[in-house]
Amino acid sequence: MQTLAATLSLTGLSPAEIQEIQAEFRHYPKKAAVSVEALKIVQKHRGWVSDASLTAVADLLEIPPAQLEAVATFYNLIYRQPVGNTVIHICNSVSCWLMGGDRFRERLCQTLRVELGEMSADGKYTVLPIVCLGACDHAPVAMLGDELLLNVNENSVDWVLGR
């Protein structure tokens, strides 16, 4: 008889992912409450959350895959498709738009030869919109990976990509 870890690793999770997710159980009253953390763990290991991984996580958490899919699609920072090594989130709030964020987005996409939502041909970058980054007083803003970039404009694209 196979162990739960062996079964899940065959269906979409590595032993390391399973171990990290199970370690989170002690911090929450119910397994289902680990949903966001479990998705973040899988994404940390793989860069994104595949359908097979999502199903395996749902099995581990003992919840329906549709319930976990609802969680995964609610959070903008959980990626359900492959992304580049670095994700650039561009704030598309009214404040950023008023301050010229659309010019930054256009120049960035033109430089990377991508449309919003696409990965660059070299796999280095994916450019995604995000509703708000909470720094309206420094608009326009973007995120390069985990780094918040303030007061960006079309002239800062080379600086952003050179970081």
C-alpha positions in Angstrom: 0.0 0.0 0.0 1.4 3.4 -1.0 1.7 6.3 1.4 -0.3 9.5 0.9 2.9 11.3 0.1 3.9 8.7 -2.6 0.4 8.8 -4.1 0.3 12.6 -4.2 3.8 12.9 -5.7 2.7 10.6 -8.5 -0.3 12.8 -9.2 1.3 16.3 -9.1 3.2 17.1 -5.9 6.8 16.5 -4.9 7.7 15.1 -1.5 9.2 18.5 -0.6 6.0 20.3 -1.5 3.9 17.8 0.5 6.1 18.2 3.5 6.0 22.0 3.4 2.2 22.0 3.0 1.7 19.5 5.8 4.0 21.7 8.1 1.4 24.5 7.6 -1.4 22.3 9.1 -0.3 23.0 12.6 -0.9 26.8 12.1 -4.5 26.5 11.0 -7.6 24.9 12.6 -8.7 23.1 9.4 -6.8 21.7 6.4 -8.9 23.8 4.0 -7.6 27.0 5.7 -4.1 26.2 4.3 -5.4 26.7 0.7 -3.5 30.0 0.0 -0.3 28.9 1.7 -0.4 25.5 -0.2 -0.8 27.2 -3.5 2.1 29.6 -2.7 4.3 26.6 -1.8 3.6 24.9 -5.1 4.2 28.1 -7.0 7.5 28.7 -5.1 8.7 25.3 -6.4 7.3 25.4 -9.9 6.7 29.0 -10.8 3.0 28.4 -11.3 0.2 26.1 -10.3 -0.8 23.5 -12.9 -4.2 21.7 -13.0 -2.5 18.5 -11.8 -0.8 20.3 -8.9 -4.1 22.0 -8.0 -5.9 18.7 -7.9 -3.2 17.1 -5.8 -3.3 20.0 -3.3 -7.1 19.7 -3.1 -6.7 16.0 -2.4 -4.2 16.8 0.3 -6.4 19.4 1.9 -9.5 17.2 1.5 -11.5 19.8 -0.4 -13.0 19.7 -3.9 -10.7 20.9 -6.7 -13.4 23.5 -7.7 -13.1 25.1 -4.2 -9.4 25.4 -4.5 -9.7 26.7 -8.1 -11.9 29.5 -6.7 -9.2 30.4 -4.2 -6.5 30.3 -6.9 -8.3 32.5 -9.4 -9.3 35.0 -6.7 -5.7 35.9 -5.8 -3.8 37.8 -8.6 -0.4 36.5 -7.3 -1.3 32.8 -7.9 -0.4 32.0 -11.5 -2.5 29.3 -13.2 -0.4 29.5 -16.4 3.4 29.4 -16.9 5.1 32.8 -16.3 8.5 34.2 -17.0 11.3 34.1 -14.4 10.2 37.6 -13.4 6.7 38.8 -13.4 6.1 42.5 -13.9 2.8 43.7 -12.5 1.5 46.9 -13.8 -1.0 48.8 -11.8 -4.1 49.6 -13.9 -5.9 51.7 -11.3 -7.4 55.1 -12.1 -4.6 56.9 -10.2 -1.8 55.2 -12.2 -3.7 55.7 -15.5 -4.1 59.4 -14.7 -0.4 59.7 -14.0 0.7 58.1 -17.2 0.9 54.5 -16.3 -0.4 53.5 -19.8 2.7 55.1 -21.4 4.9 53.0 -19.1 2.9 49.8 -20.0 3.1 50.5 -23.7 6.8 51.2 -23.7 7.5 48.1 -21.6 5.4 45.8 -23.7 7.0 47.3 -26.9 10.5 46.8 -25.5 9.8 43.2 -24.5 7.7 42.5 -27.7 4.8 41.2 -25.7 1.1 42.1 -25.2 -0.2 42.5 -21.7 -0.5 39.0 -20.2 2.2 37.4 -22.3 5.7 36.0 -21.6 8.7 37.4 -23.4 10.2 35.0 -26.0 13.3 34.4 -23.8 11.1 33.4 -20.9 12.6 36.1 -18.6 9.5 38.3 -18.2 5.7 38.1 -18.0 3.8 41.4 -17.9 0.5 41.3 -16.1 -2.1 43.9 -15.0 -3.0 44.2 -11.4 -5.9 46.1 -9.9 -4.0 48.2 -7.3 -0.7 48.1 -5.6 -1.7 50.5 -2.9 0.8 53.3 -3.6 -1.4 55.8 -5.3 0.6 58.7 -3.9 3.6 57.5 -6.0 1.7 56.7 -9.2 2.3 55.2 -11.6 3.6 52.1 -9.9 4.6 48.6 -10.9 6.1 45.5 -9.2 9.2 43.7 -10.5 9.0 40.4 -8.9 8.4 41.3 -5.2 9.9 44.8 -5.5 7.5 47.8 -5.6 8.6 50.4 -8.2 7.4 53.9 -7.6 6.8 56.8 -10.0 7.6 54.8 -13.1 7.3 56.3 -16.6 8.2 55.4 -20.2 11.8 56.6 -19.6 12.2 54.1 -16.7 11.7 51.0 -18.7 15.4 50.4 -19.4 16.2 51.0 -15.7 13.5 48.5 -14.7 14.6 45.8 -17.1 18.3 46.4 -16.1 17.7 45.6 -12.4 
